[in-house]
Amino acid sequence: MKDWTTGAATMLFQHCRACDAVWYFARDFCPHCGGPAPEQRTGSGRGRVYAVTTVTRAPSPALRALAPYRIALVDMEEGFRAMTHAAEDVAIDDLVQTRFVPFGDLVIPWCKRWERGA
Ligand SMILES: [Zn+2]
């Protein structure tokens, strides 16, 4: 399965069949119980903002041209935490929806406030 790191507009996470743990960074085994062959699942992109900041000193020349930009840590509704870029007005505890937007040469996850019922 492809995700945004390999050009698809989706965010994948992993799930352990043995202990029901979920996590974001792909591994060949469960980081909680060591169980083998975790399954991949597609995230909804919905979650609650745990932390957010503005990057003014970007880590590479390509990103420096795009600074300042916002970065958020989002607790996704499936139970894993992911880093995404964020809209200017996103704040801690906001409910957000992630979509995938161009950023330099990449397509990256970017979240904005989730308007319930809108
Ligand atoms: Zn496990």
Boltz pocket constraint, residues with backbone or C-beta under 6 A from the ligand:
constraints:
  - pocket:
      binder: B
      contacts: [[A, 16], [A, 17], [A, 18], [A, 19], [A, 20], [A, 21], [A, 30], [A, 31], [A, 32], [A, 33], [A, 34], [A, 35]]
      max_distance: 6.0
